[in-house]
C-alpha cells in the first residue's frame, strides 16, 4: 500500500455476558475482533484491518464501501 493512509469506521459493542468489547469493520468482510479494553480493541482492530488489506489488491481496495453515517431506528414491538 505504499504509504497510503485509509480510514475505516468500526462498530463497537460491549458483550454483557463476557464484558468484552467486540469490534467489527462493516466495509471489510472478516474484520472483527475483541478485547478486554477499548484501547486493546483499537490496537487489535488496526491489526485485523492491516491483515485484511494485505490480502487485497489496489483495485479491491479502491472499491471498498465508504462510510456514510449511522442512524437509530425506533420500532414498536
Backbone as XML, in Angstrom:
<?xml version="1.0"?>
<chain id="A" units="angstrom">
  <residue number="1" name="UNK">
    <atom name="N" x="0.814" y="-1.208" z="0.000"/>
    <atom name="CA" x="0.000" y="0.000" z="0.000"/>
    <atom name="C" x="0.846" y="1.256" z="0.000"/>
  </residue>
  <residue number="2" name="UNK">
    <atom name="N" x="2.061" y="1.188" z="-0.199"/>
    <atom name="CA" x="2.958" y="2.295" z="-0.483"/>
    <atom name="C" x="2.616" y="3.622" z="0.186"/>
  </residue>
  <residue number="3" name="UNK">
    <atom name="N" x="2.606" y="3.698" z="1.504"/>
    <atom name="CA" x="2.422" y="4.953" z="2.204"/>
    <atom name="C" x="1.021" y="5.527" z="2.189"/>
  </residue>
  <residue number="4" name="UNK">
    <atom name="N" x="0.051" y="4.786" z="1.714"/>
    <atom name="CA" x="-1.332" y="5.254" z="1.653"/>
    <atom name="C" x="-1.950" y="5.188" z="3.063"/>
  </residue>
  <residue number="5" name="UNK">
    <atom name="N" x="-2.752" y="6.169" z="3.408"/>
    <atom name="CA" x="-3.474" y="6.158" z="4.675"/>
    <atom name="C" x="-4.963" y="6.037" z="4.383"/>
  </residue>
  <residue number="6" name="UNK">
    <atom name="N" x="-5.591" y="5.053" z="4.989"/>
    <atom name="CA" x="-7.019" y="4.835" z="4.816"/>
    <atom name="C" x="-7.713" y="4.954" z="6.163"/>
  </residue>
  <residue number="7" name="UNK">
    <atom name="N" x="-8.954" y="5.407" z="6.167"/>
    <atom name="CA" x="-9.750" y="5.492" z="7.386"/>
    <atom name="C" x="-10.907" y="4.510" z="7.301"/>
  </residue>
  <residue number="8" name="UNK">
    <atom name="N" x="-11.155" y="3.822" z="8.397"/>
    <atom name="CA" x="-12.249" y="2.864" z="8.472"/>
    <atom name="C" x="-13.093" y="3.157" z="9.697"/>
  </residue>
  <residue number="9" name="UNK">
    <atom name="N" x="-14.365" y="2.854" z="9.611"/>
    <atom name="CA" x="-15.283" y="3.005" z="10.726"/>
    <atom name="C" x="-15.506" y="1.643" z="11.346"/>
  </residue>
  <residue number="10" name="UNK">
    <atom name="N" x="-15.304" y="1.552" z="12.651"/>
    <atom name="CA" x="-15.522" y="0.300" z="13.377"/>
    <atom name="C" x="-16.781" y="0.422" z="14.223"/>
  </residue>
  <residue number="11" name="UNK">
    <atom name="N" x="-17.531" y="-0.647" z="14.259"/>
    <atom name="CA" x="-18.729" y="-0.746" z="15.090"/>
    <atom name="C" x="-18.313" y="-1.494" z="16.340"/>
  </residue>
  <residue number="12" name="UNK">
    <atom name="N" x="-18.570" y="-0.909" z="17.520"/>
    <atom name="CA" x="-18.117" y="-1.497" z="18.783"/>
    <atom name="C" x="-19.305" y="-1.732" z="19.704"/>
  </residue>
  <residue number="13" name="UNK">
    <atom name="N" x="-19.334" y="-2.926" z="20.282"/>
    <atom name="CA" x="-20.346" y="-3.288" z="21.271"/>
    <atom name="C" x="-19.646" y="-3.879" z="22.488"/>
  </residue>
  <residue number="14" name="UNK">
    <atom name="N" x="-20.306" y="-3.812" z="23.627"/>
    <atom name="CA" x="-19.791" y="-4.486" z="24.818"/>
    <atom name="C" x="-20.699" y="-5.672" z="25.103"/>
  </residue>
  <residue number="15" name="UNK">
    <atom name="N" x="-20.117" y="-6.861" z="25.096"/>
    <atom name="CA" x="-20.874" y="-8.079" z="25.345"/>
    <atom name="C" x="-21.245" y="-8.145" z="26.829"/>
  </residue>
  <residue number="16" name="UNK">
    <atom name="N" x="-22.551" y="-8.197" z="27.147"/>
    <atom name="CA" x="-22.966" y="-8.174" z="28.545"/>
    <atom name="C" x="-22.572" y="-9.432" z="29.319"/>
  </residue>
  <residue number="17" name="UNK">
    <atom name="N" x="-22.443" y="-10.549" z="28.646"/>
    <atom name="CA" x="-22.086" y="-11.790" z="29.341"/>
    <atom name="C" x="-20.607" y="-11.855" z="29.692"/>
  </residue>
  <residue number="18" name="UNK">
    <atom name="N" x="-19.754" y="-11.535" z="28.736"/>
    <atom name="CA" x="-18.307" y="-11.664" z="28.956"/>
    <atom name="C" x="-17.663" y="-10.361" z="29.421"/>
  </residue>
  <residue number="19" name="UNK">
    <atom name="N" x="-18.327" y="-9.223" z="29.169"/>
    <atom name="CA" x="-17.737" y="-7.929" z="29.485"/>
    <atom name="C" x="-16.693" y="-7.488" z="28.469"/>
  </residue>
  <residue number="20" name="UNK">
    <atom name="N" x="-16.519" y="-8.268" z="27.406"/>
    <atom name="CA" x="-15.523" y="-7.952" z="26.379"/>
    <atom name="C" x="-16.085" y="-6.940" z="25.388"/>
  </residue>
  <residue number="21" name="UNK">
    <atom name="N" x="-15.191" y="-6.137" z="24.832"/>
    <atom name="CA" x="-15.552" y="-5.227" z="23.753"/>
    <atom name="C" x="-15.360" y="-5.974" z="22.438"/>
  </residue>
  <residue number="22" name="UNK">
    <atom name="N" x="-16.342" y="-5.890" z="21.562"/>
    <atom name="CA" x="-16.316" y="-6.568" z="20.277"/>
    <atom name="C" x="-16.375" y="-5.496" z="19.195"/>
  </residue>
  <residue number="23" name="UNK">
    <atom name="N" x="-15.441" y="-5.545" z="18.264"/>
    <atom name="CA" x="-15.402" y="-4.557" z="17.198"/>
    <atom name="C" x="-15.433" y="-5.206" z="15.834"/>
  </residue>
  <residue number="24" name="UNK">
    <atom name="N" x="-16.130" y="-4.571" z="14.907"/>
    <atom name="CA" x="-16.152" y="-5.046" z="13.526"/>
    <atom name="C" x="-16.113" y="-3.845" z="12.589"/>
  </residue>
  <residue number="25" name="UNK">
    <atom name="N" x="-15.574" y="-4.088" z="11.409"/>
    <atom name="CA" x="-15.476" y="-3.057" z="10.380"/>
    <atom name="C" x="-16.383" y="-3.507" z="9.231"/>
  </residue>
  <residue number="26" name="UNK">
    <atom name="N" x="-17.591" y="-2.923" z="9.123"/>
    <atom name="CA" x="-18.561" y="-3.383" z="8.129"/>
    <atom name="C" x="-18.061" y="-3.370" z="6.682"/>
  </residue>
  <residue number="27" name="UNK">
    <atom name="N" x="-17.175" y="-2.465" z="6.339"/>
    <atom name="CA" x="-16.715" y="-2.371" z="4.956"/>
    <atom name="C" x="-15.648" y="-3.403" z="4.600"/>
  </residue>
  <residue number="28" name="UNK">
    <atom name="N" x="-15.165" y="-4.161" z="5.597"/>
    <atom name="CA" x="-14.142" y="-5.174" z="5.346"/>
    <atom name="C" x="-14.631" y="-6.536" z="5.835"/>
  </residue>
  <residue number="29" name="UNK">
    <atom name="N" x="-15.062" y="-7.391" z="4.944"/>
    <atom name="CA" x="-15.506" y="-8.722" z="5.360"/>
    <atom name="C" x="-14.406" y="-9.449" z="6.149"/>
  </residue>
  <residue number="30" name="UNK">
    <atom name="N" x="-14.768" y="-10.000" z="7.282"/>
    <atom name="CA" x="-13.810" y="-10.725" z="8.109"/>
    <atom name="C" x="-13.079" y="-9.865" z="9.113"/>
  </residue>
  <residue number="31" name="UNK">
    <atom name="N" x="-13.287" y="-8.560" z="9.088"/>
    <atom name="CA" x="-12.573" y="-7.673" z="10.013"/>
    <atom name="C" x="-13.375" y="-7.512" z="11.295"/>
  </residue>
  <residue number="32" name="UNK">
    <atom name="N" x="-13.108" y="-8.401" z="12.242"/>
    <atom name="CA" x="-13.759" y="-8.319" z="13.548"/>
    <atom name="C" x="-12.817" y="-8.920" z="14.586"/>
  </residue>
  <residue number="33" name="UNK">
    <atom name="N" x="-12.913" y="-8.420" z="15.796"/>
    <atom name="CA" x="-12.042" y="-8.874" z="16.870"/>
    <atom name="C" x="-12.647" y="-8.478" z="18.204"/>
  </residue>
  <residue number="34" name="UNK">
    <atom name="N" x="-11.987" y="-8.836" z="19.313"/>
    <atom name="CA" x="-12.484" y="-8.487" z="20.638"/>
    <atom name="C" x="-11.313" y="-8.254" z="21.583"/>
  </residue>
  <residue number="35" name="UNK">
    <atom name="N" x="-11.587" y="-7.541" z="22.689"/>
    <atom name="CA" x="-10.563" y="-7.267" z="23.696"/>
    <atom name="C" x="-11.243" y="-6.876" z="25.006"/>
  </residue>
  <residue number="36" name="UNK">
    <atom name="N" x="-10.463" y="-6.889" z="26.072"/>
    <atom name="CA" x="-10.986" y="-6.534" z="27.394"/>
    <atom name="C" x="-11.165" y="-5.036" z="27.582"/>
  </residue>
  <residue number="37" name="UNK">
    <atom name="N" x="-10.385" y="-4.223" z="26.838"/>
    <atom name="CA" x="-10.462" y="-2.765" z="26.976"/>
    <atom name="C" x="-10.645" y="-2.120" z="25.610"/>
  </residue>
  <residue number="38" name="UNK">
    <atom name="N" x="-11.112" y="-0.878" z="25.619"/>
    <atom name="CA" x="-11.253" y="-0.147" z="24.360"/>
    <atom name="C" x="-9.897" y="0.120" z="23.719"/>
  </residue>
  <residue number="39" name="UNK">
    <atom name="N" x="-8.885" y="0.433" z="24.529"/>
    <atom name="CA" x="-7.544" y="0.649" z="23.981"/>
    <atom name="C" x="-7.014" y="-0.624" z="23.337"/>
  </residue>
  <residue number="40" name="UNK">
    <atom name="N" x="-7.225" y="-1.751" z="24.008"/>
    <atom name="CA" x="-6.802" y="-3.027" z="23.456"/>
    <atom name="C" x="-7.540" y="-3.343" z="22.169"/>
  </residue>
  <residue number="41" name="UNK">
    <atom name="N" x="-8.819" y="-3.026" z="22.139"/>
    <atom name="CA" x="-9.624" y="-3.278" z="20.949"/>
    <atom name="C" x="-9.130" y="-2.435" z="19.775"/>
  </residue>
  <residue number="42" name="UNK">
    <atom name="N" x="-8.795" y="-1.180" z="20.022"/>
    <atom name="CA" x="-8.299" y="-0.314" z="18.945"/>
    <atom name="C" x="-7.038" y="-0.913" z="18.318"/>
  </residue>
  <residue number="43" name="UNK">
    <atom name="N" x="-6.122" y="-1.383" z="19.138"/>
    <atom name="CA" x="-4.901" y="-1.993" z="18.617"/>
    <atom name="C" x="-5.187" y="-3.243" z="17.803"/>
  </residue>
  <residue number="44" name="UNK">
    <atom name="N" x="-6.106" y="-4.067" z="18.299"/>
    <atom name="CA" x="-6.461" y="-5.287" z="17.575"/>
    <atom name="C" x="-7.189" y="-4.977" z="16.267"/>
  </residue>
  <residue number="45" name="UNK">
    <atom name="N" x="-8.004" y="-3.922" z="16.259"/>
    <atom name="CA" x="-8.679" y="-3.529" z="15.024"/>
    <atom name="C" x="-7.667" y="-3.093" z="13.967"/>
  </residue>
  <residue number="46" name="UNK">
    <atom name="N" x="-6.650" y="-2.342" z="14.374"/>
    <atom name="CA" x="-5.602" y="-1.943" z="13.429"/>
    <atom name="C" x="-4.941" y="-3.186" z="12.837"/>
  </residue>
  <residue number="47" name="UNK">
    <atom name="N" x="-4.654" y="-4.172" z="13.687"/>
    <atom name="CA" x="-4.026" y="-5.408" z="13.207"/>
    <atom name="C" x="-4.907" y="-6.138" z="12.206"/>
  </residue>
  <residue number="48" name="UNK">
    <atom name="N" x="-6.181" y="-6.313" z="12.543"/>
    <atom name="CA" x="-7.060" y="-7.090" z="11.666"/>
    <atom name="C" x="-7.331" y="-6.341" z="10.354"/>
  </residue>
  <residue number="49" name="UNK">
    <atom name="N" x="-7.449" y="-5.028" z="10.406"/>
    <atom name="CA" x="-7.633" y="-4.245" z="9.179"/>
    <atom name="C" x="-6.403" y="-4.388" z="8.286"/>
  </residue>
  <residue number="50" name="UNK">
    <atom name="N" x="-5.230" y="-4.285" z="8.877"/>
    <atom name="CA" x="-3.988" y="-4.427" z="8.123"/>
    <atom name="C" x="-3.912" y="-5.794" z="7.458"/>
  </residue>
  <residue number="51" name="UNK">
    <atom name="N" x="-4.266" y="-6.843" z="8.194"/>
    <atom name="CA" x="-4.244" y="-8.194" z="7.632"/>
    <atom name="C" x="-5.224" y="-8.331" z="6.470"/>
  </residue>
  <residue number="52" name="UNK">
    <atom name="N" x="-6.419" y="-7.783" z="6.628"/>
    <atom name="CA" x="-7.414" y="-7.844" z="5.554"/>
    <atom name="C" x="-6.919" y="-7.112" z="4.314"/>
  </residue>
  <residue number="53" name="UNK">
    <atom name="N" x="-6.337" y="-5.940" z="4.496"/>
    <atom name="CA" x="-5.860" y="-5.150" z="3.361"/>
    <atom name="C" x="-4.694" y="-5.815" z="2.645"/>
  </residue>
  <residue number="54" name="UNK">
    <atom name="N" x="-3.861" y="-6.544" z="3.389"/>
    <atom name="CA" x="-2.733" y="-7.241" z="2.776"/>
    <atom name="C" x="-3.198" y="-8.314" z="1.796"/>
  </residue>
  <residue number="55" name="UNK">
    <atom name="N" x="-4.402" y="-8.805" z="1.992"/>
    <atom name="CA" x="-4.952" y="-9.843" z="1.117"/>
    <atom name="C" x="-5.668" y="-9.263" z="-0.107"/>
  </residue>
  <residue number="56" name="UNK">
    <atom name="N" x="-5.767" y="-7.950" z="-0.183"/>
    <atom name="CA" x="-6.498" y="-7.295" z="-1.268"/>
    <atom name="C" x="-5.531" y="-6.605" z="-2.223"/>
  </residue>
  <residue number="57" name="UNK">
    <atom name="N" x="-5.927" y="-6.506" z="-3.497"/>
    <atom name="CA" x="-5.123" y="-5.722" z="-4.435"/>
    <atom name="C" x="-5.660" y="-4.286" z="-4.468"/>
  </residue>
  <residue number="58" name="UNK">
    <atom name="N" x="-4.955" y="-3.405" z="-5.159"/>
    <atom name="CA" x="-5.325" y="-1.984" z="-5.188"/>
    <atom name="C" x="-6.726" y="-1.767" z="-5.760"/>
  </residue>
  <residue number="59" name="UNK">
    <atom name="N" x="-7.121" y="-2.576" z="-6.734"/>
    <atom name="CA" x="-8.450" y="-2.449" z="-7.317"/>
    <atom name="C" x="-9.538" y="-2.761" z="-6.310"/>
  </residue>
  <residue number="60" name="UNK">
    <atom name="N" x="-9.324" y="-3.803" z="-5.507"/>
    <atom name="CA" x="-10.303" y="-4.159" z="-4.469"/>
    <atom name="C" x="-10.378" y="-3.073" z="-3.403"/>
  </residue>
  <residue number="61" name="UNK">
    <atom name="N" x="-9.237" y="-2.560" z="-3.018"/>
    <atom name="CA" x="-9.203" y="-1.503" z="-2.002"/>
    <atom name="C" x="-9.928" y="-0.256" z="-2.507"/>
  </residue>
  <residue number="62" name="UNK">
    <atom name="N" x="-9.746" y="0.066" z="-3.783"/>
    <atom name="CA" x="-10.372" y="1.263" z="-4.361"/>
    <atom name="C" x="-11.895" y="1.161" z="-4.401"/>
  </residue>
  <residue number="63" name="UNK">
    <atom name="N" x="-12.429" y="-0.055" z="-4.369"/>
    <atom name="CA" x="-13.889" y="-0.221" z="-4.467"/>
    <atom name="C" x="-14.541" y="-0.542" z="-3.125"/>
  </residue>
  <residue number="64" name="UNK">
    <atom name="N" x="-13.813" y="-0.385" z="-2.020"/>
    <atom name="CA" x="-14.412" y="-0.613" z="-0.704"/>
    <atom name="C" x="-15.508" y="0.420" z="-0.445"/>
  </residue>
  <residue number="65" name="UNK">
    <atom name="N" x="-16.574" y="0.029" z="0.250"/>
    <atom name="CA" x="-17.632" y="0.992" z="0.571"/>
    <atom name="C" x="-17.099" y="2.143" z="1.424"/>
  </residue>
  <residue number="66" name="UNK">
    <atom name="N" x="-17.705" y="3.301" z="1.281"/>
    <atom name="CA" x="-17.327" y="4.487" z="2.044"/>
    <atom name="C" x="-18.383" y="4.722" z="3.118"/>
  </residue>
  <residue number="67" name="UNK">
    <atom name="N" x="-17.946" y="4.956" z="4.347"/>
    <atom name="CA" x="-18.863" y="5.201" z="5.459"/>
    <atom name="C" x="-19.728" y="6.413" z="5.168"/>
  </residue>
  <residue number="68" name="UNK">
    <atom name="N" x="-21.043" y="6.269" z="5.355"/>
    <atom name="CA" x="-21.972" y="7.356" z="5.068"/>
    <atom name="C" x="-22.683" y="7.878" z="6.309"/>
  </residue>
  <residue number="69" name="UNK">
    <atom name="N" x="-22.751" y="7.087" z="7.362"/>
    <atom name="CA" x="-23.387" y="7.571" z="8.571"/>
    <atom name="C" x="-24.063" y="6.463" z="9.365"/>
  </residue>
  <residue number="70" name="UNK">
    <atom name="N" x="-24.571" y="6.843" z="10.517"/>
    <atom name="CA" x="-25.268" y="5.926" z="11.415"/>
    <atom name="C" x="-26.594" y="6.586" z="11.791"/>
  </residue>
  <residue number="71" name="UNK">
    <atom name="N" x="-27.615" y="5.776" z="11.913"/>
    <atom name="CA" x="-28.904" y="6.296" z="12.370"/>
    <atom name="C" x="-29.516" y="5.285" z="13.327"/>
  </residue>
  <residue number="72" name="UNK">
    <atom name="N" x="-30.323" y="5.786" z="14.220"/>
    <atom name="CA" x="-31.092" y="4.910" z="15.100"/>
    <atom name="C" x="-32.507" y="4.825" z="14.560"/>
  </residue>
  <residue number="73" name="UNK">
    <atom name="N" x="-33.056" y="3.636" z="14.604"/>
    <atom name="CA" x="-34.402" y="3.398" z="14.092"/>
    <atom name="C" x="-35.247" y="2.877" z="15.235"/>
  </residue>
  <residue number="74" name="UNK">
    <atom name="N" x="-36.364" y="3.542" z="15.494"/>
    <atom name="CA" x="-37.259" y="3.123" z="16.565"/>
    <atom name="C" x="-38.347" y="2.216" z="15.983"/>
  </residue>
  <residue number="75" name="UNK">
    <atom name="N" x="-38.557" y="1.078" z="16.637"/>
    <atom name="CA" x="-39.544" y="0.109" z="16.175"/>
    <atom name="C" x="-40.404" y="-0.301" z="17.371"/>
  </residue>
  <residue number="76" name="UNK">
    <atom name="N" x="-41.712" y="-0.193" z="17.220"/>
    <atom name="CA" x="-42.622" y="-0.628" z="18.277"/>
    <atom name="C" x="-42.827" y="-2.125" z="18.167"/>
  </residue>
  <residue number="77" name="UNK">
    <atom name="N" x="-42.738" y="-2.817" z="19.307"/>
    <atom name="CA" x="-42.960" y="-4.271" z="19.322"/>
    <atom name="C" x="-44.035" y="-4.635" z="20.315"/>
  </residue>
</chain>
